[in-house]
Each structure stands twice: as structure tokens, then as C-alpha cells.
Amino acid sequence: MICSRQLALIVLFGIWLTLPSHTGAQEAAAFLGKWNISGEGAGAGQVYWLEVGIEKEKLFGNFVNRRGAIVRLPEIAIIDGELVFSVGRRANGAKQVHRARVEEGRLLGRMSEEIPGSNNESSIEIPWIGLRPPQWGSHNANARHRFGTPVQLFNGENLDNWLRQDPERPIGWAVVDGAMVNEDHANNLISKHRFDNFRIRCEYRIEPKSNSGIFLRGRYELQILDDFGQPPASQGHMALYSRLTPAINASLPAGQWQVMEATIVGNRLTVELNGKRVIDNGIVEGITGGALDNDEASPGPIMIQGDHGRVSFRKIIVTPIVNLKQPA
């Protein structure tokens, strides 16, 4: 026999919510837009990003999990005043279902994991809170800003300016011939310094078939990838991971030293790779997978990804912007 909750889920995940009526559109209005989501309780420290919209009278959602790329939600609806969505089933058949309501401008939700054969009893339930992202205003990463004193995050001798993301694991990095080099699956490095608006310049070398990443403010990953000769991609070298695709692929072959320079001002980003502009004042729509937090209005550190493949850095310099020049 199918219980009422099971029947509701069958209806929910079998169709998209259409919004032909004024009442339906009003009900959806409170949920529309972008949300920065943070886990509470057992999920403290976990961050997500959600966008809810209407396209051709159908509700849609885009979601960034704790890790990975942006995904279009396959299942999303409003039931009994709640926004209900799932990113789909895992390989073991488990499904994480999110339910949320808007209260006093906040999206208050919970994630439950439903496992086949368990009578829909949840083995995990994590509460979370969604807040609206900042109102960025008008910025231009390409304006003639006034820069402050450069901060040299790596001096070629030691790792004194860095912390490890997971304090329970070895750091997995060492200084070799004037470069900081990681082991496979090493810790991610987090700078002790925090930055708001700035320009960063890095010189690095990646091994064949390897990848890494540079997280600006600890929230926005610029992908490092051995993809020489491949078409530009949303997860390619110097892409803002799954958000901004490079205009061209400016990668050099693996094993060669490469140079990136990025300027971030508010939510505007310009990136150059090996002397070629690959992102030009692009709009940063939100955090990327693996972000340390989603408090986008606050300064944040530089994070270097070490838990993937092998990479070497011989220079990391961040120059703060000390005043902002608004576009005319």
C-alpha cells in the first residue's frame, strides 16, 4: 500500500511544477532568485548554492553541492507551501531530498536522505539556512584601480603563510628547488591572509593529466588543468569552475611553467593565462563547489587545491586594491 507521503513524492518527482495561475506564481515568488545555503548542526561548515527560477511557466533550479559543478535540478516543486527538490539518486539508490520555507526573508530548510527499502525513513537529516547573496552594485575589474602593497604568499623557502584545510591530515606539501610541491591527495592550502578586492599572479607547473585550483576569497575556483590543445570548456584551465568558460584555451603543455593573473572586484572577474585574456570582466554569479564558505560580502583567503593531482607553485603574489574606481 502506498502511503500519502510516498504518493506525494511520486507526484512531486514525476512532473515539473507549472505555474499558469496568478496564485501559483505568487506562491513561487518568495523562493525565486539565488540563495547561499549553510548547513546547521551535523552539517555545520557545509555550504551550498541554489538558484530558483521560472522558464516557460515551469519551475527550475540550479544547485551547487558541497563539491562539483552546477547541476540543473531534475526534481523541483512547491508542495503545501514548501519548496521541495532533489539532485537525483546516488549510485546506491539513496536520494537526498531538500524541503524549505521562507520565513522573515530567510530560506529555512532541511535535507533528508531517503534510502530504498527503508520505508522512506530518513537515516540523515540536516537543517540548513539560506540567505540572499550580496547586492554587488556596479563594478569593473578592468578599471584603473589604485593598488596597495603586494603580499608574497610564497617566498620560495617555506610554507609559513599557509594553513592546511584539514587539520587532522598531514599537509602533504614541501618546498623543492624553490617551489612548493604537493603529494597526490595532499591537503588544500589556505592563506593566513584574507583579501577583499585584489589582483593575484601565480606561476605554476602541472603534471600530465593533473589538475588543481586557485580559490579566490576561498569561494571561487579558477581551475588548473592539463588540457593543452582542447577546446575551451566550463571546467577547463582557468575557467571559473562550471560558471565562466574561457574565451580561448591558452594552456601550455604539461610540465611547462605557466602564468596566470586574475583581478576580482566585487563580483567582477578578469583572468589572463600566459599573457592572453581568457575571462573579461565576467560576472561571478555565485560560489563554486568546494568553497570554504559562502559569506560573499566578506574578505576571504586564497586556497590552493592539493587533494587532486600534482602541481608546483614557484610564485604567488596578491596585490590588494585599496580603492575602487567605478565605471563612468
N, C-alpha and C positions, 0 to 999 in steps of 0.2 A: 504494500500500500504506500502511496506517495503522500508524505506529509505536506502541510501548507508551505513550510519553509522550502522544501525541495521543489514544490510546484512553482514558487516564486522565482527560484533560481533558474529553473528551466525556461520560464517566460523571459526572465531578465537576459540570460545569455543566449537566447535563441533569436533575439531581434535587437535592432537598434531602436532607441527611443526617437520617435518622430514628434515634431512639435508644431502641429498645424493650428493649434488654438492659442488664443491670447493667454489663457490661463496657464497652459503648458510652458509657454515662453517666459511668463513671469516667474514660474517656479524654477526654471533653469537659470534665470538671470543672476541669482545670487552666487552661483557656482562658476560662472563664466570668467575666463581670464586665467592668469598664472598664479601659482601658489608655490612657495617654498615650504617644504614639509620636513619636520623634525620629529624623530621618534621620542617617546617618553618611556619611563620605567625600564623594562628589559631592553627596549630599543633605543635607549638614550645614546646619542652620538651618531645614530644613523640618519642620513639626510636623503631626501628625495625632491623631485621637482615635478609639478603637474600643470598641464595646460588643458583647459576645458573650453570647447567652442561649439558652434553650430555651423554646419555646412550642408546646404541643400535641405534644410529643415530636419537634419539629423544631428544628434549629439555626437561629438567625437572627443577623444582625449589623447594627449601625448604625455609620455611619462619617462622620467629618468630614475632608474632604480639606484641602489647604492653604488653599483658598478655598471659599466656597459653604456651602450648608446641609447639615444632617444628611441622609444618604440611607440607606434600608434596602437592605442589600446584596442584589443579585439572585442572587448565586452565592457560596455558602459551604459548606464541608465539612471533614471531617477525613480525611486520606488518609495512611496509613503513619505515623501519629503526628504529622503536621503539620496545622496549621490553614491552609487554602488558601481565599482569597477574591478576588473581583474586583468592582469597581464597575460593570462593563459596558464595552461598546465605545465608543470615541470616534467622531467623525464620519468619520475616515479609516479606520475598521475596526480600529485598534490597540486592544489590551486590556492593561491593567496588572494583573498577577496578583501577589498577595502570598502568601508562604509563611512560616510561622513555627513555632517550637518554644518550649516553656517550659523554661528552664534556670535553676536557682537563683532562682526567683521572678521572673525577667525573661522577657519575650517577645522572642525574638531572631528577626528576620525579614529578608526581602529582597523588594524589588519588582522584577519584571522586566516589560518591555514587549514584548508579542508582536505582530508585525506580519503581516497576511495576505500570503501569497506569499513569506515569508522562511524557509520550512521550520521555523517556530516558533523560529528563532534570535532571541534577545533582543538588541535594539540598546541597551537601557538596563538596568542592574542596580544598584539602590541598596540597601545594607544599612540596617537600622533596628533600634532598641531600644525596646521598650515597657515602661513602668514603671506600677505601680499609682498611682492618684491618692491624695491625702492622705485620712486618716481625720479628717473635719472635726469630729466631736463635735456638741454641741448649741449652736446659736447662734440669735440673733433680731435681725434688722435693725431691728426696731421697739422694742427695749428702750431704756431711758433711759441711754444711754451718756454717758460724760464725753468731751468733745471738746477737742482741743488748739487750737493757733494756726492760723487759716486760712492757706492758701497761695494767693496770687493768681497763677495761671499766665499770665494775660494782663492787662497793665496799661493797655491802650488806646493804647500808644505804640510798642512794639517786640515782637519775637519772641525776646527774649533767653532765655526759659525753655524754648525748644523746639529739638529736633534734627530733622533730616529722616530718614525711614526709609531711603531710598536715597541714599547719599552721592554717587553717580555722576550724579544728576539734579539740575536746579535745584529750589529749594524750591517755587516756584510759588505762594507766599503773599505778601501785602503788607498793610500797615496802611492802611486807607482810612476816613477820618472816624471814627476811634476804634474800628474793628472790624478783625479780621483776616479777610481775604477770599482765597479761593483762585481760581486759574485752573482751567479744565477740565483734568482729568487731572493735577493737581498732585501733589506728594509728600505722603505721610502725615506728620503732625507727631507727634513723640514727646516727652513732657515730660522735662526733665532730672531732675525729682524723681520718686521712687518711693514708692509708698504700699502699705499693708497693708489695714487696715480704715479706712473713711472715708465721708464724705458729699461728694458733688460737686454743684455747682449751675452750670448753664450757661444763658446767654441767647444765642439764635442765630436766624438767619433763613435760610430755604431758598428757592431759586428754583423756579418751576413745573417740575414733572416731575423734580425733582432729588432726590438722596439723598446721605447721608453716614453717619457713625457715630462713636460715642464708645466707645472700648475701655477698660474698667475693668481695671486692672492689666496693660493691654496684651493681655488674653486673652479678654475677654467683651464682645462688641459690642452696644451699645444702638443700634438702628437709628434713623437720622434719615431721614424720607421724606415727600414731598409726597403725603399720602393723605387729605386732608380729606374727610369725608363717606363714607368707605369703611368696610366692616365691619372689626372688629379682625382682625388676621392675625398669624401667627407670624413674618412678615417685615415687619410694619407698623411704623409710627412708635412708637418706644420699646419695641418688642419686644426681648427678649434673643434675638438673631437665630436663628431657627428652633428655639429652645428654649422660651421663655416668651412666650405670647401675651398682649398687654394685655387687661385685663378690659373696657375700653371704649376707643374711639378718641377721644382728647382733643385731636387735632390742630387747629390753626388753619389758615386758608388760607395758601398760599404767599405770601411777601412780607411777612408779619407777624412781629414778634418773638415768639418762644416761649421758655418757661422750663421746664427740666427739673431735677429734683432726684432723686438716687439715693443710697441708702445700701447699702453692701456690707460684710457682716461674715461672715468665713469663706466659706461657700458659700450665704449667705442674702442676698436682694436685694429691696429695696423701691424702687419708682420712682414718681415723680409727674410728670405732664406738665400744664402750665398749671393747676396747682392741684388736679388730680384724680389720685387714686391709681390707677395702671394695673397695677402689679405689687405684690403684698402679701406680703412675706416669702417670696418664691418660692425654690425650691431650684435652685441653679446646678449642673446635672449634669455640666458639663464645658466646655472651651473652645469658641469659635465659629470659623468659618472666618476666616482672615486673622490669627489670633493671632500675636503675636511669639514666644511660646514656650509651653510647657505645664508649666512648673515652678510648679504651682499653689500650693505651700506658701510661696513667696517673694513679697515685695513686688514690685510692678511699676509701670510708668509709666501715664500717661494717653496714649492715642493718638487723634488726630483724623484721620478719613479725609478725604483731599483728592483722591483719584485717581478719584472718580466725578463727581458734579455740583457745581454752585456752591452755596456755603454761606458765611455770615458769622457770626462769633462776636464778641460785644462783652463777654462776661464768662465766665470760667472760674475757679471758686474751689473748692479741695479742702480740706476740714477733716478732719484725721486724728482717729480715735478712739483715745484714749490708754489707755483700759481697757475691758474687755468686761463687760457685765452679762449674766450667764446667765439664761435664763428660770427662773422659780420651778418 
